Structures are given as C-alpha cells and as structure tokens.
Amino acid sequence: MDLLCDPVDPPMAKSMISPTFSRPQMPMRILHTESSSGMGGQEYRVLEEAQGMEKRGHTVVVAAPHGSQLAALAEQRGLQVRSTTSGKRGWLTLVPFYLGILKHYQIDVVNTHGSLDSWTASIAGRISSRRPIIVRTRHKSTPVSRTWRHQLLYGKLPHVVTTTGEAVRQGLMTRTRLSPSRVISIPTGVDLERFQPQLPDTSLRRSLGLGSQGPLVGAVTFLRPEKGMSVLIEAVRWLKERFSTVECVIIGDGGEKPALLGRIRELGLEHCVHLVGVRQDIPALLAILDVVVIPSFEEGIPQSLTQALAMERPVVASAVGGVPEVVQDGQSGLLVPPRDPEILAEKIGCLLSDPLAATRMGKIGRQVIQERFSLEHMLTQTELVYRQLMQSHSPVLGKGS
C-alpha cells in the first residue's frame, strides 16, 4: 500500500461511567421522546435503544410525531407509542401532553433526543410531581450556539447529557462549559446477531441492475449535504481511471437526492452510480460491498460505520467527529480528510487493489465492535446511568406516586 494508506493514531473514547455498579434487576419505566419526522441514525438509535430496554424487562414508551417513520417502526416492533404534534405549533400542547404521559405510565426516566421535545419534555419532567430523571441525548457533532437558551437546555433542564461519542462530548463541553461529570459518552451499539459476516448474495447484485464482475463500493446514509455523498460521486470519477468496471451504490433517501442525481448526470456516471433508496436488507447490501465509504463532513459515530465493521467490511471514512474513536487508520480501516474526492478515491483504490489488507482490516474492525460498540454494551451503560441518577436525584421514584 502506498503512502496515503499509512496509519495515524486516533484518540480513544473515554468511559465516564462508574464500573462499580452491577446491572440492577428492578424494572424501570422509560419515556423516549423525539420531535423529528425523518428517519436517520438518530431515530434508529432511539428505536433500537427502546426495543433493547423493553427486552431487558423495562416498560418503554416512545413519543414521536404523528405519521413519522419512527412512530410507525416502533409500532411495528410492538412498542408502546404515543403520537405527538410536530412543528412549533406543538409548543402549547406538548408540555401538558408529556405531563399526561408521565402520570399515566408512572415514568421514572425521560430520555429526550430532538430539540423541540427536549425543551417540552424536560420542562414537563421538571414540573411533574413524578420528578423523573431527565436525560438529554446529543447525537450530532454540530456545534451548539453559546447562548443562555442552550445553557438552559443542556445545563439546567436535564440531570445529565449523554452523547454518541467522545468527540461529541468534548465539543459539547467546550461550547456549554458543562462539568465533565454531567456529560457522558455512550456510543451507539450494533446488534451483532443481525450484523455479522456473511457471504455475498450474487442475486442481489442482479436485482439492483449491477454488473456481476466489477468492484462495488457504497454507502448507507440519509441524503443530506453533510453526509458527503457529492464527494463520493466525484471520487467515483477518479476511481474509474484506475478501475474501469467499478460501480457505486448509495443506499438511503433524503432532500439532497435531486441534486445528487443531477450531478451524476453531469458527470456521465448514470451507468455506474446507483441511488437505490431506503432498504430494509442492510446486512445483505453491506455484504456485497467491497468497500464501505463514509465521506461525511461532520459526524458523531455513524451507525453505517459500526455496522459495516461488525460485518468485517473494509471501510474508508472521513476523520471527523467520533469516527477516529472507532477506526484506527491502517488497522481497522482507512481515514481521509473530508471534502477531498481525489484522496478519497486513492484510499478506496488502496483497498480494492489489496484484498488481503482489506480482509485483515475488516476482521480487526469486527473485534473492535465486539469489544466496545455492541448493542448490549450500549444498553448496559445506559442502564447504569439511569440507575445512578435515580439513586442520587429522585427519592420519590418507585413509590407509585
């Protein structure tokens, strides 16, 4: 491999949770709130965490906008769902709405995820006679504004803030000046039973209209500008100079789709770059990819990255946000600077031209996920946070008031 494939050492995630707690057995009553109507990594984490907690014996309620994909999927999985209004008009109704949920379900823990629901559900929690624990989960690495409103939203309303990675945690503490003890990194976990190594299904390539011989690269993402799909498309143009039969599959949907389709046409890449929309067979799709690409401009820890590594797929990812917490460059994958299609193409080419190295990185990646980023690890850490907060902040919980 050439110089562009040489490794650099990334920072490692820090655990902020006391290891002295064993997993408690008393079930909790948990409310997860989300105000987004879309379905990306944030909403999938809410869904997986809610279902995982219910499987562990807790009572879980998901409050999400009426007609949202999260509400629909949560209902399909048998979770208790309460539909909310969406948009700013919901301000006047959401606080009493959440108060009703807290009372009806005797909620112990409120875990908020979006902006509108974090304001309204947190206010409801603070004024409720239930006195539930309030946890604000910050999924994104986008810097928050240094305003009194954000000081209130992150510093006063919740009892603690959890983040999806150490980089997100550090950025949030820098912007809000929160105490390190009040911001805890709990990376999103992967279901290792669903995402495990498997042989590629050759019929899947045919069903997608792909060639059967050439190398295949791709991404699983929500189509937003910060996900860097425009850079991946540009990189394919560079890749074709070296790998004439290469094809690219972009799995997902979103508002940027028309612009991406236009750029594909401008570059004359319609025959080799395919936007296949939202799919439910993500493990099977990852299995047919020779390289999984995460060219984002900003990230927490993207689930497509950890899922790909869990399946032993070689990855090339932007060294942004929490990505270097997962990928050690040259060991469990390759890192690139964001917004540089030429270097991105070069790194992808490194893996395509050295399948033994790609296989080795994939196997190391699976080990990393098993040790630090499994779904069970995430659920256990989350349970510990909830329990510690309940013991230290809420003496009335568990009395059925």
N, C-alpha and C positions, 0 to 999 in steps of 0.2 A: 504494500500500500504506500501511496506517495505521502509527501509532507503534510498535505491537507488532512490526512487521516491520523496524524499524531495526536495522542491524548493530552488533555489537561485535567488537573484535579479539580472537581467541583466541591462546593460546600456541602456538608451533610446536614440533614434535618435534625432538630433538637427535640427531645421529648420533654414536655413541660408537665407531665402527669406523674404524680407520686406512684412509685412501683409498690408501695406497701399495702395498697388496697387489694383484697381478693374480690372476685366477682360476687356481688351480693345476689341473693335469691328473691328478695321481696319484689314483686312486680310494680312497675311504675305506670302512671297514666300520662301519656306524652302527646302534646299537640305540635304538629309541624305546620308552619304557615308559609305560603308562597304567593306572591302577587303577580308573577309573570304568567302570561298565557302561552308562551312558547315552550319549546322542549329542547333544551341543550344539556350540557354536562351538569349544570347546577340543579336542574329539575330532576335529572336522572339520579343524582346523589340523594335528593330528598326521597325519591321513590324507593331506592334500594335501602336507605337507612331506615325508613319507616317499616318496610316489609321485614327487614332483618330484625328490628326490635320486636315486632309482633311475634316472629318465630321464636324469639327468646322468652316469650311469655308476658310481655308488656302490652298494655292497652294503648293503641296508637290511633290518633285521628289526624287526617290530612285536610287542611283548609286551603282551597285553591280556587281560582276564578271559575265561574260557571262557563262550561264549554271549553276549558283549557285541556291540553293534552295530558297534563299531569293528573288532573281530576279523572279523566277517562281511564288512564292506565292504572291509577290507584284503585278505581272501582273494579277494573278487570282482574286485579290481583286480590280482590276480596278485602281491601282495606276500608275502614270507615272514612267516608269523605263528606265534608261539608262545603258546599259551594258558596263562594263569596262574590260580591260585586267587584268590578275592575275599574281602573282609572281613578282620577282624583275625585270624582263624584262620590266614590265609596267612602271617603273620609268620615262623613257624618254618620254613616251606618255601621262602619266596621268595628269601632270601639265597643258599642253595645252588642254587636254580633259576637265578637270574641268573648265578651263578658258572659254571654249566654252559654257559649261552649265550655268555658272554664267551670261554670256552675253545674251544667248538665252532666258533664263527664268527670267532674271532680279532678281536674287536671293538676298534675304535680309539676310538670316541666313544659314550658313553652319554648320551642326552638324556631326562631324566625330566620328567613332566608333572603327575601327580597327587600326593597326599600319601603314601599307603602305598608306592607304587612309588618315590617319591623317596627315602624312607628306606632301603628294602631294596636297590634297585638301586645307590644311591650307596655304601652300605656294602660291597656286593659289589665294586663298582669299586675301592674304596679298598684292599681286602684281596687283590684279584686280582693274580697275577703279571703279567697283561697291562698293568696300570697305564693303563687307558684314561682319556681326558679325560672329565670328568663335567660336564654342563651341565644346570642346573635351569631349566626354563621356567615362569615365573609368568604365568598367563593372566588372573587376576582382579584387580579393584581392591579387593576386600575387604581391610581392614587385617589384617595378621598380628599375632599376640599378641607382646608383648615378654617372651619367656621364653627361658631358656637352650636349650630344645629347638629353638626357631626360629632362634636364633643358630647352633646346630649345623647345622640343616637347610639354611640359606641361606648361612651364613658360613664353614663349615668343610668340609662334605662335598663340595659342588660346586666346581669350579675357577672357574666363572663362573655368574651368573644372567642369563638373558635374559627380557625382559618383552615384552608385546604392545603397549606404548605408553609414551610418556614419562611420562604421569601415573601409570601403574602403577609405573614405575621410581622416580619421585620418592617416591611413597608407601612403597615397599618400603625405600628407603634411609633414610627418616625413621624407620621403625619398627625396622629392624635395625641401623642405623648402619654399613652396609656402605660400603666405599670406592666412589666413583663409577666407578673403573676396573673394578670387579668386577660391575657391573650394566649391562647393555646392552639398549637398546630396539630390537627388530626387529618392527615392526608386521606383522600377518598380511596376506599378499598375496592379490590377486584374480586369478583366471585370466581374462585379458582376452579370450581367444578364446571362452570359454564365456559370460562376462557382457559382452555388447556390445549396443549399441542395436538394437532390433528392433521391427517393427510389432506391435501387439497382436492376438492371436488372438481374434476375437469369439466363436468357437465355444466357447472355454474358459469364457467367462462363462456361456454357456448350460449347459455341462456341470456347473458349480458351482451351478446354480439361481439365478443372479443376474439382476437386471434388465439390460436392454441399453442403457438411456439414462442413468441417473443416475451421478453421480461415484462413484468407487470408491477407498477408502483401505484401507491394510492394513499388516500386519507379518509378518515371518518370524522366528520365535523359538522357544525352548524355554519351555514354560509353567511358569515359576517366579515367585513373587511379585516378586522384584527386577527382573523384566523389564517391569513396569508395565502389563501388559495390562488390569488392572482400571481404570487411569486412562484408557486408550484407549477402553474401553467407555463410561465416564462421559462422555468427550469427544464420543462419537457422539450422545449425548442432547442436548448443547448444539448440535452441528452441525446436527441435524435442524430446529432452529428457523430456520435460515438456508438450508439445502439439504434440502428435504423428501424428495428421492429418493436421498440419499446412502446408500451401503452400505459395510460394512467386512468385510474378510476377514482372519482370523488364521490363519496357516499354521504348524503345529507341534503338538507334543504335550508332555505332562508332568503332574506331580502336581497342578497348580493347575486343571486342566481342569474338574472338577466344580464348584468354587467359581465359576469364570467363567461356566459355563452357568447356574448358579443366579442370578447377578447379572443376566445377560442376560434371564432370565425375569422377574425382579423389576421390571426397567425396561421390560418390554414391547417389547424390541428383537429378538425372535426373527426377525422378517421382514427385518432389515437388518444384523445382526451374525452372521457365519458363521464357526464354527470348523471348518476343513476337514482338520485333522490333518497328519500328515507327508506331504510330497510330494517327488518327485524332479525335477519340472519347474519348479524355482525360477526360472530365467530367464524362462520363458513367463509365470509368475504375476506376477513383478515388472513385466513389460511391460504388463500390463493395469491396473496400479495408477496412478491419477492422482497420489497422494501416498503415499510410504512413510514409516511412522511408527516411531520408536524411542523409546518413552517410559520408558526404564529408570531405575531409581533408582541403580544402580551399573553400571559397565562398564569393560572395557579399551578396545579398539577393536572394536566389534561387526562381524562379517562381513556381516550383513544390510545395514549402513550402507554399507560399501565396495562391496559387490556392487550395491546399488541405484544408487549414484553411477556405477559403471562402466557401467551401462546407461542413464545420463543421466536417471534418475528423480529428480524433486524430493523432498526429504526434510525432515521435521521431527523433530528429535531432542533429547533431554534433554542439557543442558550438564553432563554428568557424566563422570568418568574421562577416557579418551582421546578422547572424541567431539570436543571443540573442537580437537584436533590435526588433524582431518580436515575439519570443517565450519567455514568462516568465515561467521559469521552474516550473512545478507543477500546473500552472494556465491555460495557453493556449497550453500546450504541455509539452514534456519531453526533456531535454537536456542531451547529453552524451559527454564524451571526444572522439576525433577521434581515429581511428585505434585500437579500443578495442572491438572485437566481443562479448566477454563474457558479458561486461556491456551493450552493445547494445541489446543483446538477453534478458538480465534481464529486461531492461526498456520496451522493446516490450511486454514481458510477463506481466509486471505490467498492461498495458492497456488491453491486451487480457483477463486477469483474473478479471478485474474490469470494466465491460462495462458501469456502471453508471458514474464512474470517466472519462472514455474515452469520453462519450457523453457530459459531462459537459465541458471538455476541448475544445471539438470541437465547442460548442456553444460560448464559450468565444473567441476562435480563430476567428470565423466569425465576432464578434463585433470589434475585433482589426483591421481586414482587412477593414471593413466598415468605421472605423474612420480614418485610417491612410494610407492604402495601396490600395485604389481603383484606377482604371484606370483614372477616372475623376479627382481625386486629383493629380495624376501624370501629366496629361495634363495641368491642371490649373497652377501647379507650373512651368512647363516648359514654358508655355506662358509668365508667369511673368518674368522669367529670360530673355527670348528673348526680351521682351518689354523694360525692364530696361536697357539692354545692348544697344539696338537700340537708346534709348533716350540719353544715356551718351557717346556713342562712334562713332556714324556714322551719321553725319549731312547730308550726301548726299542721304541717303536711302529714298525711296519713291518719288524721283524726276524723276524716269524713265530713268536715265542715263545709 
